[in-house]
Amino acid sequence: MTTSDFTTSIIVDNTAAAVFNAINNVNKWWQGEIKGNIQKLHDAFEYRMKDVHFSKQKIVELVPNERVVWLVTESMLDFTENKTEWTGTKIIFEISELNGKTQVRFSHLGLTPKLQCYQGCSNGWEKLIQQSLFNLITSGKGIDVFP
């Protein structure tokens, strides 16, 4: 079965614990303003990028060194007709060993090509995961991918 949900992955030499810690250090790799708690199951946090994007995420799965899942409980996208396209979607990080390295498989379930924000949002996630999160994991510092 194929899926059209957005997915990307990275592979690093770092440990699963280092990867897990970096993912949960959201304000170091996801550009914008982050408010709230991001440490334990059922914590919730808000993300805001200027007046363009607001979303509220709740941590619904948290398996140390293996899996992190956020449920988007609220969203407001300024650039789409349906401002709440993200509401009800899930953002998933799966951490696994692959040939002696650590792989992060990122998926945004519900972010599909039928959504108006798909092109811009998938491009944004690609940059955030492939560049900013990757850089945070491998060098200790996320990078600004939206100058």
Rosetta constraint file for C-alpha pairs under 8 A:
AtomPair CA 4 CA 112 HARMONIC 5.47 0.50
AtomPair CA 4 CA 113 HARMONIC 6.91 0.50
AtomPair CA 5 CA 107 HARMONIC 6.99 0.50
AtomPair CA 5 CA 108 HARMONIC 6.20 0.50
AtomPair CA 5 CA 109 HARMONIC 5.23 0.50
AtomPair CA 5 CA 110 HARMONIC 5.81 0.50
AtomPair CA 5 CA 111 HARMONIC 5.29 0.50
AtomPair CA 5 CA 112 HARMONIC 4.75 0.50
AtomPair CA 5 CA 113 HARMONIC 7.77 0.50
AtomPair CA 6 CA 107 HARMONIC 5.65 0.50
AtomPair CA 6 CA 108 HARMONIC 5.37 0.50
AtomPair CA 6 CA 109 HARMONIC 6.82 0.50
AtomPair CA 6 CA 110 HARMONIC 7.93 0.50
AtomPair CA 6 CA 111 HARMONIC 5.76 0.50
AtomPair CA 6 CA 112 HARMONIC 6.27 0.50
AtomPair CA 6 CA 122 HARMONIC 6.45 0.50
AtomPair CA 7 CA 105 HARMONIC 7.15 0.50
AtomPair CA 7 CA 106 HARMONIC 5.50 0.50
AtomPair CA 7 CA 107 HARMONIC 4.27 0.50
AtomPair CA 7 CA 108 HARMONIC 6.50 0.50
AtomPair CA 8 CA 105 HARMONIC 6.04 0.50
AtomPair CA 8 CA 106 HARMONIC 5.32 0.50
AtomPair CA 8 CA 107 HARMONIC 6.60 0.50
AtomPair CA 8 CA 126 HARMONIC 6.77 0.50
AtomPair CA 8 CA 129 HARMONIC 7.70 0.50
AtomPair CA 9 CA 103 HARMONIC 6.92 0.50
AtomPair CA 9 CA 104 HARMONIC 5.39 0.50
AtomPair CA 9 CA 105 HARMONIC 4.33 0.50
AtomPair CA 9 CA 106 HARMONIC 5.70 0.50
AtomPair CA 9 CA 129 HARMONIC 7.59 0.50
AtomPair CA 9 CA 130 HARMONIC 7.43 0.50
AtomPair CA 10 CA 103 HARMONIC 5.71 0.50
AtomPair CA 10 CA 104 HARMONIC 5.33 0.50
AtomPair CA 10 CA 105 HARMONIC 6.74 0.50
AtomPair CA 10 CA 129 HARMONIC 7.50 0.50
AtomPair CA 10 CA 130 HARMONIC 6.38 0.50
AtomPair CA 10 CA 134 HARMONIC 7.04 0.50
AtomPair CA 11 CA 101 HARMONIC 6.61 0.50
AtomPair CA 11 CA 102 HARMONIC 5.58 0.50
AtomPair CA 11 CA 103 HARMONIC 4.35 0.50
AtomPair CA 11 CA 104 HARMONIC 6.36 0.50
AtomPair CA 12 CA 101 HARMONIC 5.87 0.50
AtomPair CA 12 CA 102 HARMONIC 5.32 0.50
AtomPair CA 12 CA 103 HARMONIC 6.44 0.50
AtomPair CA 12 CA 134 HARMONIC 7.66 0.50
AtomPair CA 12 CA 137 HARMONIC 7.77 0.50
AtomPair CA 12 CA 138 HARMONIC 7.06 0.50
AtomPair CA 13 CA 100 HARMONIC 7.87 0.50
AtomPair CA 13 CA 101 HARMONIC 5.01 0.50
AtomPair CA 13 CA 102 HARMONIC 6.15 0.50
AtomPair CA 13 CA 138 HARMONIC 7.75 0.50
AtomPair CA 14 CA 18 HARMONIC 6.24 0.50
AtomPair CA 14 CA 19 HARMONIC 6.81 0.50
AtomPair CA 14 CA 101 HARMONIC 7.03 0.50
AtomPair CA 14 CA 102 HARMONIC 6.39 0.50
AtomPair CA 14 CA 137 HARMONIC 7.19 0.50
AtomPair CA 14 CA 138 HARMONIC 6.94 0.50
AtomPair CA 15 CA 19 HARMONIC 6.36 0.50
AtomPair CA 15 CA 101 HARMONIC 7.66 0.50
AtomPair CA 15 CA 102 HARMONIC 6.33 0.50
AtomPair CA 16 CA 20 HARMONIC 6.03 0.50
AtomPair CA 16 CA 65 HARMONIC 5.04 0.50
AtomPair CA 16 CA 66 HARMONIC 7.25 0.50
AtomPair CA 16 CA 95 HARMONIC 6.55 0.50
AtomPair CA 16 CA 96 HARMONIC 7.16 0.50
AtomPair CA 16 CA 97 HARMONIC 7.69 0.50
AtomPair CA 16 CA 102 HARMONIC 6.04 0.50
AtomPair CA 17 CA 21 HARMONIC 6.12 0.50
AtomPair CA 17 CA 64 HARMONIC 7.41 0.50
AtomPair CA 17 CA 65 HARMONIC 5.00 0.50
AtomPair CA 18 CA 22 HARMONIC 6.19 0.50
AtomPair CA 18 CA 137 HARMONIC 6.87 0.50
AtomPair CA 19 CA 23 HARMONIC 6.22 0.50
AtomPair CA 19 CA 65 HARMONIC 7.29 0.50
AtomPair CA 19 CA 95 HARMONIC 7.64 0.50
AtomPair CA 19 CA 102 HARMONIC 7.89 0.50
AtomPair CA 19 CA 104 HARMONIC 7.85 0.50
AtomPair CA 19 CA 137 HARMONIC 6.00 0.50
AtomPair CA 20 CA 24 HARMONIC 6.36 0.50
AtomPair CA 20 CA 64 HARMONIC 6.76 0.50
AtomPair CA 20 CA 65 HARMONIC 5.10 0.50
AtomPair CA 20 CA 66 HARMONIC 7.32 0.50
AtomPair CA 20 CA 67 HARMONIC 7.91 0.50
AtomPair CA 20 CA 95 HARMONIC 7.50 0.50
AtomPair CA 21 CA 25 HARMONIC 6.26 0.50
AtomPair CA 22 CA 26 HARMONIC 7.34 0.50
AtomPair CA 22 CA 28 HARMONIC 7.92 0.50
AtomPair CA 22 CA 133 HARMONIC 7.32 0.50
AtomPair CA 22 CA 136 HARMONIC 6.64 0.50
AtomPair CA 22 CA 137 HARMONIC 5.93 0.50
AtomPair CA 23 CA 93 HARMONIC 7.95 0.50
AtomPair CA 23 CA 133 HARMONIC 7.22 0.50
AtomPair CA 24 CA 38 HARMONIC 6.41 0.50
AtomPair CA 24 CA 39 HARMONIC 6.98 0.50
AtomPair CA 25 CA 29 HARMONIC 7.39 0.50
AtomPair CA 25 CA 38 HARMONIC 7.71 0.50
AtomPair CA 26 CA 30 HARMONIC 5.69 0.50
AtomPair CA 26 CA 34 HARMONIC 7.69 0.50
AtomPair CA 26 CA 38 HARMONIC 7.78 0.50
AtomPair CA 27 CA 31 HARMONIC 6.86 0.50
AtomPair CA 27 CA 32 HARMONIC 7.70 0.50
AtomPair CA 27 CA 33 HARMONIC 7.46 0.50
AtomPair CA 27 CA 34 HARMONIC 6.00 0.50
AtomPair CA 28 CA 136 HARMONIC 7.27 0.50
AtomPair CA 28 CA 141 HARMONIC 7.02 0.50
AtomPair CA 28 CA 142 HARMONIC 5.61 0.50
AtomPair CA 29 CA 128 HARMONIC 6.90 0.50
AtomPair CA 29 CA 132 HARMONIC 5.23 0.50
AtomPair CA 29 CA 133 HARMONIC 5.26 0.50
AtomPair CA 29 CA 136 HARMONIC 6.64 0.50
AtomPair CA 29 CA 141 HARMONIC 7.77 0.50
AtomPair CA 29 CA 142 HARMONIC 4.66 0.50
AtomPair CA 29 CA 143 HARMONIC 6.72 0.50
AtomPair CA 30 CA 128 HARMONIC 6.52 0.50
AtomPair CA 30 CA 132 HARMONIC 7.47 0.50
AtomPair CA 30 CA 133 HARMONIC 7.85 0.50
AtomPair CA 31 CA 49 HARMONIC 7.41 0.50
AtomPair CA 31 CA 144 HARMONIC 6.76 0.50
AtomPair CA 31 CA 145 HARMONIC 7.84 0.50
AtomPair CA 31 CA 146 HARMONIC 7.68 0.50
AtomPair CA 32 CA 47 HARMONIC 6.76 0.50
AtomPair CA 32 CA 48 HARMONIC 5.63 0.50
AtomPair CA 32 CA 49 HARMONIC 4.67 0.50
AtomPair CA 32 CA 50 HARMONIC 7.32 0.50
AtomPair CA 33 CA 46 HARMONIC 7.90 0.50
AtomPair CA 33 CA 47 HARMONIC 5.68 0.50
AtomPair CA 33 CA 48 HARMONIC 5.08 0.50
AtomPair CA 33 CA 49 HARMONIC 6.36 0.50
AtomPair CA 34 CA 45 HARMONIC 6.81 0.50
AtomPair CA 34 CA 46 HARMONIC 5.61 0.50
AtomPair CA 34 CA 47 HARMONIC 4.76 0.50
AtomPair CA 34 CA 48 HARMONIC 6.64 0.50
AtomPair CA 35 CA 45 HARMONIC 5.47 0.50
AtomPair CA 35 CA 46 HARMONIC 5.14 0.50
AtomPair CA 35 CA 47 HARMONIC 6.71 0.50
AtomPair CA 36 CA 43 HARMONIC 7.78 0.50
AtomPair CA 36 CA 44 HARMONIC 6.06 0.50
AtomPair CA 36 CA 45 HARMONIC 4.17 0.50
AtomPair CA 36 CA 46 HARMONIC 6.27 0.50
AtomPair CA 37 CA 43 HARMONIC 5.48 0.50
AtomPair CA 37 CA 44 HARMONIC 5.74 0.50
AtomPair CA 37 CA 45 HARMONIC 5.60 0.50
AtomPair CA 38 CA 43 HARMONIC 5.78 0.50
AtomPair CA 38 CA 44 HARMONIC 6.57 0.50
AtomPair CA 38 CA 45 HARMONIC 6.51 0.50
AtomPair CA 38 CA 59 HARMONIC 7.49 0.50
AtomPair CA 39 CA 43 HARMONIC 6.77 0.50
AtomPair CA 40 CA 59 HARMONIC 7.29 0.50
AtomPair CA 40 CA 62 HARMONIC 7.06 0.50
AtomPair CA 41 CA 59 HARMONIC 5.38 0.50
AtomPair CA 41 CA 60 HARMONIC 6.05 0.50
AtomPair CA 41 CA 61 HARMONIC 6.30 0.50
AtomPair CA 41 CA 62 HARMONIC 5.83 0.50
AtomPair CA 42 CA 58 HARMONIC 5.90 0.50
AtomPair CA 42 CA 59 HARMONIC 4.92 0.50
AtomPair CA 42 CA 60 HARMONIC 5.74 0.50
AtomPair CA 43 CA 58 HARMONIC 5.78 0.50
AtomPair CA 43 CA 59 HARMONIC 5.52 0.50
AtomPair CA 44 CA 56 HARMONIC 7.02 0.50
AtomPair CA 44 CA 57 HARMONIC 5.52 0.50
AtomPair CA 44 CA 58 HARMONIC 4.22 0.50
AtomPair CA 44 CA 59 HARMONIC 6.22 0.50
AtomPair CA 45 CA 56 HARMONIC 5.72 0.50
AtomPair CA 45 CA 57 HARMONIC 5.46 0.50
AtomPair CA 45 CA 58 HARMONIC 6.59 0.50
AtomPair CA 46 CA 54 HARMONIC 7.26 0.50
AtomPair CA 46 CA 55 HARMONIC 5.76 0.50
AtomPair CA 46 CA 56 HARMONIC 4.33 0.50
AtomPair CA 46 CA 57 HARMONIC 6.29 0.50
AtomPair CA 47 CA 53 HARMONIC 7.76 0.50
AtomPair CA 47 CA 54 HARMONIC 5.60 0.50
AtomPair CA 47 CA 55 HARMONIC 5.27 0.50
AtomPair CA 47 CA 56 HARMONIC 6.23 0.50
AtomPair CA 47 CA 57 HARMONIC 7.94 0.50
AtomPair CA 48 CA 52 HARMONIC 7.81 0.50
AtomPair CA 48 CA 53 HARMONIC 5.58 0.50
AtomPair CA 48 CA 54 HARMONIC 4.44 0.50
AtomPair CA 48 CA 55 HARMONIC 6.64 0.50
AtomPair CA 49 CA 53 HARMONIC 5.13 0.50
AtomPair CA 49 CA 54 HARMONIC 6.56 0.50
AtomPair CA 51 CA 78 HARMONIC 6.93 0.50
AtomPair CA 52 CA 77 HARMONIC 5.97 0.50
AtomPair CA 52 CA 78 HARMONIC 4.81 0.50
AtomPair CA 52 CA 79 HARMONIC 6.79 0.50
AtomPair CA 53 CA 75 HARMONIC 7.58 0.50
AtomPair CA 53 CA 76 HARMONIC 5.89 0.50
AtomPair CA 53 CA 77 HARMONIC 4.74 0.50
AtomPair CA 53 CA 78 HARMONIC 6.17 0.50
AtomPair CA 54 CA 74 HARMONIC 8.00 0.50
AtomPair CA 54 CA 75 HARMONIC 5.50 0.50
AtomPair CA 54 CA 76 HARMONIC 5.07 0.50
AtomPair CA 54 CA 77 HARMONIC 6.45 0.50
AtomPair CA 55 CA 72 HARMONIC 6.73 0.50
AtomPair CA 55 CA 73 HARMONIC 7.55 0.50
AtomPair CA 55 CA 74 HARMONIC 5.41 0.50
AtomPair CA 55 CA 75 HARMONIC 4.12 0.50
AtomPair CA 55 CA 76 HARMONIC 6.31 0.50
AtomPair CA 55 CA 86 HARMONIC 7.72 0.50
AtomPair CA 55 CA 87 HARMONIC 7.96 0.50
AtomPair CA 56 CA 72 HARMONIC 5.69 0.50
AtomPair CA 56 CA 73 HARMONIC 5.62 0.50
AtomPair CA 56 CA 74 HARMONIC 5.04 0.50
AtomPair CA 56 CA 75 HARMONIC 6.38 0.50
AtomPair CA 57 CA 70 HARMONIC 5.61 0.50
AtomPair CA 57 CA 71 HARMONIC 5.39 0.50
AtomPair CA 57 CA 72 HARMONIC 4.45 0.50
AtomPair CA 57 CA 73 HARMONIC 5.81 0.50
AtomPair CA 57 CA 74 HARMONIC 7.36 0.50
AtomPair CA 58 CA 70 HARMONIC 5.28 0.50
AtomPair CA 58 CA 71 HARMONIC 5.18 0.50
AtomPair CA 58 CA 72 HARMONIC 6.49 0.50
AtomPair CA 58 CA 73 HARMONIC 6.83 0.50
AtomPair CA 59 CA 68 HARMONIC 7.44 0.50
AtomPair CA 59 CA 69 HARMONIC 5.90 0.50
AtomPair CA 59 CA 70 HARMONIC 4.51 0.50
AtomPair CA 59 CA 71 HARMONIC 6.43 0.50
AtomPair CA 60 CA 68 HARMONIC 7.93 0.50
AtomPair CA 60 CA 69 HARMONIC 5.67 0.50
AtomPair CA 60 CA 70 HARMONIC 5.68 0.50
AtomPair CA 60 CA 71 HARMONIC 6.36 0.50
AtomPair CA 61 CA 67 HARMONIC 7.07 0.50
AtomPair CA 61 CA 68 HARMONIC 5.52 0.50
AtomPair CA 61 CA 69 HARMONIC 4.86 0.50
AtomPair CA 61 CA 70 HARMONIC 7.13 0.50
AtomPair CA 62 CA 67 HARMONIC 5.87 0.50
AtomPair CA 62 CA 68 HARMONIC 4.74 0.50
AtomPair CA 62 CA 69 HARMONIC 6.57 0.50
AtomPair CA 63 CA 67 HARMONIC 5.00 0.50
AtomPair CA 63 CA 68 HARMONIC 6.42 0.50
AtomPair CA 65 CA 95 HARMONIC 6.44 0.50
AtomPair CA 66 CA 94 HARMONIC 5.85 0.50
AtomPair CA 66 CA 95 HARMONIC 4.59 0.50
AtomPair CA 66 CA 96 HARMONIC 6.41 0.50
AtomPair CA 67 CA 92 HARMONIC 7.36 0.50
AtomPair CA 67 CA 93 HARMONIC 5.57 0.50
AtomPair CA 67 CA 94 HARMONIC 4.62 0.50
AtomPair CA 67 CA 95 HARMONIC 5.90 0.50
AtomPair CA 68 CA 92 HARMONIC 5.84 0.50
AtomPair CA 68 CA 93 HARMONIC 5.11 0.50
AtomPair CA 68 CA 94 HARMONIC 6.70 0.50
AtomPair CA 69 CA 90 HARMONIC 6.68 0.50
AtomPair CA 69 CA 91 HARMONIC 5.66 0.50
AtomPair CA 69 CA 92 HARMONIC 4.51 0.50
AtomPair CA 69 CA 93 HARMONIC 6.40 0.50
AtomPair CA 70 CA 90 HARMONIC 5.57 0.50
AtomPair CA 70 CA 91 HARMONIC 5.08 0.50
AtomPair CA 70 CA 92 HARMONIC 6.50 0.50
AtomPair CA 71 CA 88 HARMONIC 6.46 0.50
AtomPair CA 71 CA 89 HARMONIC 6.07 0.50
AtomPair CA 71 CA 90 HARMONIC 4.59 0.50
AtomPair CA 71 CA 91 HARMONIC 6.50 0.50
AtomPair CA 72 CA 86 HARMONIC 6.47 0.50
AtomPair CA 72 CA 87 HARMONIC 5.21 0.50
AtomPair CA 72 CA 88 HARMONIC 5.37 0.50
AtomPair CA 72 CA 89 HARMONIC 5.50 0.50
AtomPair CA 72 CA 90 HARMONIC 6.05 0.50
AtomPair CA 72 CA 91 HARMONIC 7.61 0.50
AtomPair CA 73 CA 87 HARMONIC 5.40 0.50
AtomPair CA 73 CA 88 HARMONIC 5.85 0.50
AtomPair CA 74 CA 84 HARMONIC 7.12 0.50
AtomPair CA 74 CA 86 HARMONIC 7.44 0.50
AtomPair CA 74 CA 87 HARMONIC 5.06 0.50
AtomPair CA 74 CA 88 HARMONIC 7.67 0.50
AtomPair CA 75 CA 83 HARMONIC 7.09 0.50
AtomPair CA 75 CA 84 HARMONIC 4.94 0.50
AtomPair CA 75 CA 85 HARMONIC 7.11 0.50
AtomPair CA 75 CA 86 HARMONIC 5.72 0.50
AtomPair CA 75 CA 87 HARMONIC 5.36 0.50
AtomPair CA 76 CA 83 HARMONIC 4.91 0.50
AtomPair CA 76 CA 84 HARMONIC 5.15 0.50
AtomPair CA 76 CA 85 HARMONIC 7.80 0.50
AtomPair CA 76 CA 86 HARMONIC 7.91 0.50
AtomPair CA 77 CA 82 HARMONIC 7.84 0.50
AtomPair CA 77 CA 83 HARMONIC 4.71 0.50
AtomPair CA 77 CA 84 HARMONIC 6.43 0.50
AtomPair CA 77 CA 85 HARMONIC 7.43 0.50
AtomPair CA 78 CA 83 HARMONIC 6.29 0.50
AtomPair CA 79 CA 83 HARMONIC 7.52 0.50
AtomPair CA 79 CA 117 HARMONIC 7.53 0.50
AtomPair CA 80 CA 85 HARMONIC 7.99 0.50
AtomPair CA 80 CA 116 HARMONIC 6.12 0.50
AtomPair CA 80 CA 117 HARMONIC 6.36 0.50
AtomPair CA 81 CA 116 HARMONIC 7.72 0.50
AtomPair CA 85 CA 115 HARMONIC 7.10 0.50
AtomPair CA 85 CA 117 HARMONIC 7.69 0.50
AtomPair CA 86 CA 110 HARMONIC 7.50 0.50
AtomPair CA 86 CA 111 HARMONIC 7.32 0.50
AtomPair CA 88 CA 110 HARMONIC 7.83 0.50
AtomPair CA 89 CA 108 HARMONIC 7.03 0.50
AtomPair CA 89 CA 109 HARMONIC 5.65 0.50
AtomPair CA 89 CA 110 HARMONIC 4.96 0.50
AtomPair CA 89 CA 111 HARMONIC 7.15 0.50
AtomPair CA 90 CA 107 HARMONIC 8.00 0.50
AtomPair CA 90 CA 108 HARMONIC 5.69 0.50
AtomPair CA 90 CA 109 HARMONIC 5.06 0.50
AtomPair CA 90 CA 110 HARMONIC 6.85 0.50
AtomPair CA 91 CA 106 HARMONIC 7.52 0.50
AtomPair CA 91 CA 107 HARMONIC 5.91 0.50
AtomPair CA 91 CA 108 HARMONIC 4.47 0.50
AtomPair CA 91 CA 109 HARMONIC 6.30 0.50
AtomPair CA 92 CA 105 HARMONIC 7.92 0.50
AtomPair CA 92 CA 106 HARMONIC 5.65 0.50
AtomPair CA 92 CA 107 HARMONIC 5.09 0.50
AtomPair CA 92 CA 108 HARMONIC 6.20 0.50
AtomPair CA 92 CA 109 HARMONIC 7.60 0.50
AtomPair CA 93 CA 104 HARMONIC 6.40 0.50
AtomPair CA 93 CA 105 HARMONIC 5.76 0.50
AtomPair CA 93 CA 106 HARMONIC 4.71 0.50
AtomPair CA 93 CA 107 HARMONIC 6.65 0.50
AtomPair CA 94 CA 103 HARMONIC 7.92 0.50
AtomPair CA 94 CA 104 HARMONIC 5.56 0.50
AtomPair CA 94 CA 105 HARMONIC 5.06 0.50
AtomPair CA 94 CA 106 HARMONIC 6.48 0.50
AtomPair CA 95 CA 102 HARMONIC 6.87 0.50
AtomPair CA 95 CA 103 HARMONIC 5.67 0.50
AtomPair CA 95 CA 104 HARMONIC 4.72 0.50
AtomPair CA 95 CA 105 HARMONIC 6.54 0.50
AtomPair CA 96 CA 102 HARMONIC 5.74 0.50
AtomPair CA 96 CA 103 HARMONIC 5.28 0.50
AtomPair CA 96 CA 104 HARMONIC 6.70 0.50
AtomPair CA 97 CA 101 HARMONIC 5.68 0.50
AtomPair CA 97 CA 102 HARMONIC 4.69 0.50
AtomPair CA 97 CA 103 HARMONIC 6.02 0.50
AtomPair CA 98 CA 102 HARMONIC 5.84 0.50
AtomPair CA 98 CA 103 HARMONIC 6.17 0.50
AtomPair CA 106 CA 129 HARMONIC 7.72 0.50
AtomPair CA 111 CA 115 HARMONIC 6.85 0.50
AtomPair CA 111 CA 118 HARMONIC 6.22 0.50
AtomPair CA 111 CA 122 HARMONIC 7.77 0.50
AtomPair CA 112 CA 118 HARMONIC 6.08 0.50
AtomPair CA 113 CA 118 HARMONIC 5.35 0.50
AtomPair CA 113 CA 119 HARMONIC 7.41 0.50
AtomPair CA 114 CA 118 HARMONIC 7.26 0.50
AtomPair CA 117 CA 121 HARMONIC 5.61 0.50
AtomPair CA 118 CA 122 HARMONIC 5.60 0.50
AtomPair CA 119 CA 123 HARMONIC 6.11 0.50
AtomPair CA 120 CA 124 HARMONIC 6.10 0.50
AtomPair CA 121 CA 125 HARMONIC 6.13 0.50
AtomPair CA 122 CA 126 HARMONIC 6.02 0.50
AtomPair CA 123 CA 127 HARMONIC 6.36 0.50
AtomPair CA 124 CA 128 HARMONIC 6.15 0.50
AtomPair CA 125 CA 129 HARMONIC 5.94 0.50
AtomPair CA 126 CA 130 HARMONIC 5.69 0.50
AtomPair CA 126 CA 131 HARMONIC 7.84 0.50
AtomPair CA 127 CA 131 HARMONIC 5.34 0.50
AtomPair CA 127 CA 132 HARMONIC 6.85 0.50
AtomPair CA 127 CA 145 HARMONIC 6.28 0.50
AtomPair CA 128 CA 132 HARMONIC 4.86 0.50
AtomPair CA 128 CA 133 HARMONIC 6.04 0.50
AtomPair CA 128 CA 145 HARMONIC 6.67 0.50
AtomPair CA 129 CA 133 HARMONIC 4.90 0.50
AtomPair CA 129 CA 134 HARMONIC 6.18 0.50
AtomPair CA 130 CA 134 HARMONIC 5.58 0.50
AtomPair CA 131 CA 135 HARMONIC 5.82 0.50
AtomPair CA 131 CA 142 HARMONIC 7.77 0.50
AtomPair CA 131 CA 143 HARMONIC 7.01 0.50
AtomPair CA 131 CA 145 HARMONIC 7.34 0.50
AtomPair CA 132 CA 136 HARMONIC 6.14 0.50
AtomPair CA 132 CA 141 HARMONIC 7.85 0.50
AtomPair CA 132 CA 142 HARMONIC 4.48 0.50
AtomPair CA 132 CA 143 HARMONIC 4.71 0.50
AtomPair CA 132 CA 144 HARMONIC 6.91 0.50
AtomPair CA 132 CA 145 HARMONIC 6.82 0.50
AtomPair CA 133 CA 137 HARMONIC 6.15 0.50
AtomPair CA 133 CA 142 HARMONIC 5.89 0.50
AtomPair CA 133 CA 143 HARMONIC 7.99 0.50
AtomPair CA 134 CA 138 HARMONIC 6.12 0.50
AtomPair CA 134 CA 142 HARMONIC 7.58 0.50
AtomPair CA 135 CA 139 HARMONIC 5.48 0.50
AtomPair CA 135 CA 140 HARMONIC 6.77 0.50
AtomPair CA 135 CA 141 HARMONIC 5.97 0.50
AtomPair CA 135 CA 142 HARMONIC 5.30 0.50
AtomPair CA 135 CA 143 HARMONIC 6.82 0.50
AtomPair CA 136 CA 140 HARMONIC 4.41 0.50
AtomPair CA 136 CA 141 HARMONIC 4.20 0.50
AtomPair CA 136 CA 142 HARMONIC 4.25 0.50
AtomPair CA 136 CA 143 HARMONIC 7.59 0.50
AtomPair CA 137 CA 141 HARMONIC 7.51 0.50
AtomPair CA 137 CA 142 HARMONIC 7.99 0.50
